[in-house]
Amino acid sequence: MENKCLDDLATEAGIATEYINAYGKPQAIPAQIRHRILQAMGTNIPVERPVSDLTALPLPTVKILMQGKAFTLTLNSSTQYQWQIQTEQGEDLHGNCQYQLTSPTSLPLGYHTLILTPISRQKDDAQHHTMQIIVTPERCYEPKPLKKGHKLWGACVQLYTLRSENNWGIGDFGDLKQMLRKLAQRGGAFIGLNPLHAMYPAMPENASPYSPSSRHWLNVIYIDVNQVEDFKSSTEAQTWWKSPETQHKLQHARQTEWVDYSTVMTLKITALRLAYQQFNTRTDADPLYIAFRQFITQSGKSLYSQAVYDALLCKLYSENHAYWGWPVWPEKYREPDSDTVQEFCHTHSQEIEFFLWLQWIADSQLADCFSESQNSSMPIGIYRDLAVGVAQGGSETWENRELYCTEVSIGAPPDILGPLGQNWGLPPMNPHVLQAQHYRPFIELLRSNMRHCGALRIDHVMALLRLWWIPQGESAAQGVYVHYPVDDLLAILALESQRHCCMVIGEDLGIVPEEIVGKLRDRGVYSYKVFYFERDEKGEFKSPDEYTTQAMATITTHDLPTLRGFWQSGDLKLGESIGLYPDNALLAELYDEREHCKQKLLAGLHRSGYLSESSFITNTPIQLQQEASSSQISVSINHDIHYYLASSTSALLGLQPEDWLDMEHPVNVPGTTREYPNWRRKLAVTLEAIFKDERVNHLLETVDKHRRTIS
């Protein structure tokens, strides 16, 4: 009987009983897994009471409706009430009601407050009930060129991979600015970036942009030190920078094939501390000082918490490398509002202000990059990426402990390419706490990541509907889907998108439940179409005119092999060498499938008229098979694939510089940590060399012509 009640509670809490696996078959979730997830939510619900009774209130916490619509609330009382709606714009609407309340249909877009007060003689003692009303538009923002049917293209870049003649061993905002200018000159509409989220200055080797400390703030390693005014004007900083020792370290950092995060961070923090000393000589009337103070004021508690966390982590980690995050800090530091933390803030105010200053510098440089894209008339400009989660011990979870279920991590169930499933080591947001907090954390997250950009990619957009929760200590296969209030989240997404003039692209790869496809489409969220996967039920590659219009097409992603790596089965060989494919029979199938896929690819190019004469194929089945079996992909076939996709009907096209340069090694191998140096592999040549390369320029010029032709 108790288990039955727990099962009912788990269902009411949004914990699934089964899911459709990668083979299209229903797979039941063991009851004990569901019960552990329920416990991890921290509900502490007596088994005889349903979830809805626990949180029952006179009014719901939040009510979301589309602009021009009304809602009706049934009031479980004969009491007469006075209602008042205070709009975000400052209007004050009011009236009386009994038994039910129907809202006006004229409410403007935004966040409003409903106050319900019983009408009684003792008005001073009357109990007020409040509810937030969120009025949203129908769809997310779309740039005018897309509404007119234009087909846009751009580059998808992992910022840290960029080489240049002047950077400090890692791609930075100065490189981004240069690349935006160069790409705009060639017709590009945007540059898509990896997440720029705040990481760990004290632990720079923790480099995965998809496992950040906080998604609200920026990774300060991307600061272009050479462009910081107080670095340029500081005699001490310039003396240090020009010293043979520093120049030797910089040269070494630039020349490495893999980003040396520790060296780069040490160099940058040293330089920026010297620059900060110079900044502190500015007067209160100095324009830069005033701008810094305004940034702090406007950013509020969240920014200050980030700076306190960074300063604390630097202190504690330097004392003991076991202190990697707040869960293992001494108890007195684990609560951000503790007396000990407050004392630290008092005694280390300058150190905290240094980290505030770093965030201001990073934000200012990103803003300059976006201004560069706008001045270059790029329709989108910068396209940012919002990671699906945060690290367990980072500042985002430290600041809002109640929101995150730290005894659980999210991931993905087993599929054909990942037979063991994936555990991303990221604690999920509790959907019930999120709603109880009026969705404020989600709203602030969108606002933080829609700054200084024209588009936002939402990593694993299915998380708006459901996430795969894995109990602590279990394998990725022993998880369960937990559902989120998808309609509410999509409505808020549309509102913030319109307010920021920021279009939204949802990364919808992998197992995509049918119920979310239409919701995303109707809300104006663009889909993500990867060339490798765009095939019909017979395995034939879709022709360019079969691609979804409301989508971004791309050859590959940061989680998939480069075009060259795909052709050479480099991902399979690497996975085999590090033990990702324990089933030899499955691995053999994957090798066979890859060869078959390459044949289908060439046949698709030929069928659509995109297999150039220079590919030296007379297009008989035998010759197609021979070319597909080649261990090397030719330049002409590489370019043919680019032109094929450039002619697709998808509104957006994102291309990877790795494929322009015919690079082989991936930037990330999902399912690995120490087995492969993820998030470190640089581009083969500098930005300056890329845009002087005649072959690259010819490729981009032809891609641009194809996109303009089909617009």
Steps between C-alpha positions, in 0.01 A plus 500: 500500500785738589674431168176567314470839672864576417435403139204739486705777658782443250256521211348823635851640541561446126719190530438273201404134527659405165665646192549410134857379456732552203351195329144636519390263775334592832733441795363494855673688782561297819292622793803543725658744253183710495484497880863612530436790264192598702713499814769707327240767423485556874122503508464311833140433407299265727391205289132559562510858360534587131747760382224743400363511857841578646536821302130594478455878524203733447670600175753326277856631527512606135252528216629529144285606208544618145444867421136574418373200695329488838510245780233395748578397857245304701492620862407225743307734723184712501704790636492820300841623392651817367759431233782727392750450218818704516661488158871515434437825313353666812127469422258411779190299402238392753151360552289266715426129462334203666531127422722572199733762359538570129797715404491788252610411145684830462797419722829606338799274453703457815503396863204618706369441853144401596394585856180343631352643822183381678244778534429528872425761759838445663703589194818550697487134601410373153733236359655584164568227244740570216579335169739593222348538153735465205361617166700375205510531120413211275848449353865572558675783321614450139728744312340681207717330233372160615141621493561610141623152409872577477739212561782593737830332578777533754774320690465283810812550708641372826652831608792346691620321184578822313864575429623848415827686482431698817284292733638345817465133411121483490234657280368820658254783445759682288515199267121485492483865400751442219317191376162675502645774280665254259195276473264794446718610207434159344123508550477316831203586722621366833762324706367232733699445818545239769353596840687800641391417856708576808750226581761472775796743503650293783462172306549584132543138392129446573437623150172351374276792399205268559591450868531860616504661841221739401303563184419855607852641459793480261820300474769761571765298317354644177604855593729652238761636739669708232185710464450575871562874542665470840730225377619723218548801729666318791878538500537200727274284281684599182840431659381154602346433158810604307739294713675210319356251749141608440546515122647150501199365692259679266674364192490148641130534589421613144697221335348203686256280309278470807391786727715509814234641730719521810773700328251726323301573816815569702624745237167677468425528872852634563453763230148590608598543864761752389239672283254505791757679715516767231120516481486569873686827446201639309285761674130469580427738211687290244260370227637145520471495879140625473420233238645229726288613796188510284570146383525379861177676597305373199627143539387467861550217745569234237819670381619562854442133591703396197791722603486379861497139382800554270697674775413229752589219262837661425575524872382154600635314197844654552492365856378153407439360150227278646280811529378486139155643578262601775375144581848415637590839645524535877145510634519867596542603134226287346217748555545828311320692778698349789679724749836363386431585135383847598820550697699383196319759288603768747866399524546420129300782342777595255540141379124474447500830315777368273270219388214747456733705279593194292132435427454863398798485265374174345147636459632823343715311249214269402281807452768649273500180295124516453525867402761400241257249350222759489728762346592238240128455419489135605131403534566291812857568606588299808313179569552380858450159658318422826626181665242257633641504854767604746764321705398370840752708694483827308373844587155460344409210729672669797283809460168314460544170681128430529450497123742217418475130581864429580449128567412451135673570171359538152603320184359289222373142480687243291475537124666346198798737498527501880402150616600575860294817519644831619540649847583868472564547872270803518228539767154579360268783594206378706198588282274548803741739672551682169127562478480598868768762429274647228739370230736780601819291459400405145410859412831632634685226314346606169570866567864431583553297184305723261737790574719619215375253239242455227431130553510250783546128456345295779705189557283187531177697454300190597592596857209745484276192487699233683845406627659162564571491876754248632511423874836539668711185467299350212607450140356723229271216394332501843328833458154638436343792320367782719257739336510880509222758437587528132214730396586753770872491421443542126266792562761677715763421237288674236454808719870542579593424139279782372620741767865438417448475120675165530392203291510151651646178361424178684754218486256214450731209416477151644174355630240769431151435639232572244303716742767773508558529125181691429533712813846621398389568143189692602697714745749601230794300635727397213600136473851357454565281195831316474594380152618159625156426645271648233404172333173329421379160618698334219821671606504734201626852564232764476528730203568869576139598432374250758666677793276662760475875442473602866837350582874537495679247283856398581743233389610403850512621862753522782385155618543335160799429275625754251424427136843347456468304826161370390633390161795317657285350781736677736231529767442124496872422510552740788197366686627147455846590632364657821232240572180681403374198305526189720278303259720394206201389297340843536827669407527287186146605409593865546801464268282332237234766541758774452617355167140458390426856613787641293369320191154643563655843551675494164188366334300785653748758374486347153122475499462866595763617254760604755775251418746714307699383200816560698393215727615279211212256539303377200226415744447129444404306816836321504696823470289666768578207726871524423509872577302447823754239608786746461672574830532869411232750404597709200483879507241496222265268690548707814395809305217316323350417840525865604324614181235229534412622848531866397217434255272359769170666576591542866496866597840478668822322412782459753843390378806393700848644429638153574335382178629797301849395613442126448584421863461150642505503880178578692475771762294280731426129538176451696522248780866572574682701764865401537501268197518789254610866540157652438447873447868565424575428134581821312439581135786405270592856398448858611200716414726715288607193299143369465374812329806525276451141379374507139332162537307610810400830340377320188298260716335780697435708189324207335301418814384863513390487135299182560325654801413816307375299202238312701388803706 
